[in-house]
């Protein structure tokens, strides 16, 4: 049985590069590359909104040439007229928020001209997550040359957006010098069910998540291949799983959970 009734996450391995890039300088590039592969996203922008009224653009990556200008304009003034604002600020939970589907009529004429017509944006999908008094608002865009998101792409975004939002929030909370292994070590040390593993089982599982082969794990830990496979088997049994994909699912579930970002 899976711990705590956790469902398997089909996209776990698919967005692993973005999760493992948390805290690294290349996180924006890895994120947009992941989003392009998984859902045909052309551009991604992330805003931090606070309940005191402050706003800032944290990330601007993709194929919109004036993206940085749009980010500055939104943070400076237009966040106050975003039709999604009420849905964002009415939320009082740390669970991911999925925003309504994009429709041009939702936006005022000036907003629509600047943020869609002049910037060549034809479609948008958005998610958000609150951490304390800050809302991390993640927006995915498509331009005219790409056309609107198809049904398959929207379905993929529906699956991966919560974990992407949680990963973005964690990235902007991490110290810039932290490494993926340090991030995982902290998660394994403090969060059940991962914290229930023995130190050596944690060592093996962290390296599995980092993409190490069983042979490479054996070499870096200075143990035999047989021992590596035994530690992996025992760890999976403790976690109630049977595959690497399910291990990723647990990590992503913790990242997206209420306490995953503290």
VENHU-V175159 format. One record per residue. N is the residue number from 1. PSI is psi in degrees with one decimal (* if undefined). OMEGA is omega in radians with two decimals (NA if undefined). Layout:
# VENHU-V175159
<<N PSI OMEGA> <N PSI OMEGA>>
This chain:
# VENHU-V175159
<<1 139.5 3.13> <2 139.3 -3.08> <3 136.4 3.07> <4 24.1 3.11> <5 26.1 -3.07> <6 130.9 3.11> <7 150.0 3.08> <8 143.2 -3.14> <9 107.0 -3.09> <10 -28.8 -3.05> <11 5.8 -3.02> <12 -54.5 3.13> <13 -29.4 -3.06> <14 -37.5 -3.12> <15 10.7 -3.14> <16 -40.6 3.14> <17 -40.5 3.14> <18 -40.5 3.13> <19 -43.0 -3.09> <20 -12.5 3.10> <21 -0.5 3.13> <22 130.1 3.12> <23 -6.7 -3.13> <24 151.9 3.13> <25 -28.3 -3.09> <26 11.3 -3.13> <27 -46.8 -3.13> <28 -42.7 -3.12> <29 -40.9 3.12> <30 -39.5 3.14> <31 -50.7 -3.09> <32 -34.9 3.08> <33 -40.8 3.11> <34 -44.2 -3.14> <35 -35.6 3.09> <36 -45.2 -3.11> <37 -40.8 -3.00> <38 -32.6 -3.03> <39 14.4 3.08> <40 29.0 3.12> <41 134.3 3.12> <42 -36.7 -3.05> <43 147.2 3.09> <44 134.7 3.05> <45 140.3 -3.14> <46 131.0 3.11> <47 146.1 3.02> <48 121.0 3.12> <49 138.0 3.13> <50 159.6 -3.14> <51 -13.2 3.09> <52 -3.6 3.07> <53 -4.2 3.13> <54 152.1 3.11> <55 144.3 3.09> <56 152.7 3.08> <57 118.5 -3.08> <58 -28.8 -3.04> <59 138.2 3.13> <60 105.3 -3.06> <61 133.9 3.08> <62 -146.7 -2.93> <63 19.7 3.08> <64 109.3 -3.06> <65 -34.3 -3.10> <66 24.8 -3.10> <67 -43.0 -3.11> <68 -35.9 3.10> <69 -40.7 3.10> <70 -40.2 3.13> <71 -42.8 3.14> <72 -39.4 -3.13> <73 -42.1 -3.14> <74 -47.6 -3.12> <75 -32.1 -3.08> <76 -32.6 -3.04> <77 -45.3 -2.90> <78 -11.5 3.08> <79 -25.8 -3.13> <80 -20.7 -3.13> <81 14.3 3.08> <82 123.8 -3.14> <83 -15.9 3.09> <84 -7.5 -3.03> <85 -43.6 -3.12> <86 -43.3 3.14> <87 -35.5 3.13> <88 -46.0 -3.01> <89 -13.9 3.04> <90 -18.1 -3.13> <91 132.9 3.12> <92 35.4 -3.09> <93 156.7 3.10> <94 6.0 3.06> <95 152.9 -3.10> <96 144.9 3.12> <97 128.6 3.05> <98 122.9 -3.06> <99 156.8 -3.14> <100 155.4 3.10> <101 147.2 -3.13> <102 138.2 2.99> <103 128.3 -3.09> <104 -34.1 -3.09> <105 -13.9 3.13> <106 -20.7 -2.98> <107 148.4 3.07> <108 163.3 -3.05> <109 -44.6 -3.10> <110 -42.7 3.11> <111 -46.9 -3.10> <112 -39.5 -3.14> <113 -47.6 -3.06> <114 -46.9 -2.97> <115 -10.2 3.11> <116 -55.8 -3.09> <117 -53.8 -3.08> <118 -26.9 -3.09> <119 -1.3 3.07> <120 24.2 3.10> <121 130.2 -3.14> <122 -12.2 3.13> <123 157.4 -3.08> <124 147.3 3.04> <125 145.5 -3.05> <126 150.0 3.03> <127 165.7 -3.13> <128 160.0 3.07> <129 137.7 3.11> <130 135.5 2.99> <131 109.4 -3.03> <132 -121.7 -3.10> <133 17.5 3.14> <134 131.6 3.07> <135 122.2 3.05> <136 110.7 -2.98> <137 110.5 -3.00> <138 123.3 -3.07> <139 133.7 3.13> <140 130.8 -3.03> <141 157.1 2.97> <142 142.8 3.12> <143 173.2 -3.04> <144 -42.9 -3.10> <145 -24.9 3.14> <146 -27.2 -3.02> <147 177.2 -3.10> <148 161.3 3.06> <149 134.7 3.05> <150 173.4 -3.13> <151 -40.6 -3.13> <152 -41.3 -3.13> <153 -38.5 3.10> <154 -38.1 3.11> <155 -39.3 3.11> <156 -43.1 3.12> <157 -38.2 3.12> <158 -35.7 -3.12> <159 -46.0 -2.98> <160 -19.0 -3.03> <161 -43.8 -3.14> <162 -44.9 3.14> <163 -33.9 3.07> <164 -45.6 3.13> <165 -43.2 3.12> <166 -38.7 3.13> <167 -41.3 3.10> <168 -46.6 -3.13> <169 -44.3 -3.14> <170 -39.2 3.14> <171 -44.9 -3.08> <172 -2.9 3.01> <173 -14.4 -3.08> <174 148.8 2.97> <175 141.5 -3.05> <176 -15.5 -3.10> <177 -2.2 -3.13> <178 147.0 3.14> <179 162.3 3.10> <180 -39.2 -3.13> <181 -37.0 3.09> <182 -40.3 3.11> <183 -45.8 3.13> <184 -38.9 3.13> <185 -40.8 3.13> <186 -39.5 3.13> <187 -45.1 -3.13> <188 -31.1 -3.09> <189 -23.9 -2.96> <190 -15.6 -2.99> <191 124.1 3.02> <192 147.1 0.08> <193 -3.3 -3.07> <194 -34.8 -3.09> <195 -14.3 3.13> <196 -12.3 3.12> <197 154.4 3.06> <198 160.1 3.13> <199 -42.1 -3.12> <200 -36.2 3.07> <201 -38.4 3.08> <202 -42.6 3.12> <203 -46.5 -3.11> <204 -46.7 -3.10> <205 -38.9 3.12> <206 -39.8 -3.13> <207 -30.5 3.01> <208 -44.8 -3.14> <209 -29.4 3.14> <210 -0.5 3.06> <211 9.8 3.12> <212 142.0 2.98> <213 166.7 3.12> <214 -38.1 3.12> <215 -41.5 -3.14> <216 -37.0 3.08> <217 -44.9 3.14> <218 -42.8 -3.11> <219 -46.3 -3.08> <220 -31.0 -3.14> <221 -10.3 3.13> <222 37.3 3.13> <223 167.4 -3.13> <224 159.5 3.08> <225 -39.3 3.11> <226 -42.3 -3.14> <227 -41.6 3.11> <228 -47.0 -3.13> <229 -34.1 3.11> <230 -44.8 3.12> <231 -39.1 3.12> <232 -44.8 -3.13> <233 -44.4 -3.13> <234 -40.9 3.13> <235 -45.9 3.14> <236 -38.4 3.11> <237 -42.4 3.12> <238 -36.1 -3.10> <239 -10.4 -3.13> <240 33.4 -3.11> <241 173.9 -3.13> <242 5.6 -3.09> <243 162.0 3.08> <244 -37.7 -3.13> <245 -37.8 3.12> <246 -31.2 3.06> <247 -44.1 3.05> <248 -38.3 -3.13> <249 -41.7 3.13> <250 -46.1 -3.12> <251 -45.2 -3.14> <252 -35.8 3.10> <253 -38.5 3.11> <254 -38.6 3.11> <255 -38.8 -3.07> <256 -7.0 -3.09> <257 169.9 -3.08> <258 -34.2 -3.09> <259 5.4 -3.04> <260 -16.6 -3.03> <261 2.7 -3.10> <262 * NA>>
